[in-house]
């Protein structure tokens, strides 16, 4: 089945950081891509090609939300990121990068969940960490 992030989560336009979902197992895991050039207004400085280092964590949170909201029981609800743990920001990246995202849902209850994600450009890890979220 093909999944579209814009149909699964309430993020739209330039606030959507998941541009392709490559694989998705509802409630379990997902992989995808973010193309920062499509969110170019988020650059850390107007003349810089580098983006803020925490943005891939937001992309991972959005991909995790896609994995959760692919489950029928969560449709029509709203996700909120409530915490980040064990986050490592390892390498800078630029607006012309394609950021590869991978998320695994570690736990998922009726309202609260936790996921682990990694963002890479090629073989270089940009960041990784754990994401806590609530669904209302």
Secondary structure, DSSP 8 states (H G I E B T S, - for coil): ----HHHHSS--GGG----EEEEEETTTEEEEEEEGGGGGGGBSSTT-SBB-TTHHHHHHHHHHHHHHHTSGGGTT--EEEEEEEEEEE----BTT-EEEEEEEEEEE-SSEEEEEEEEEETTEEEEEEEEEEEE-
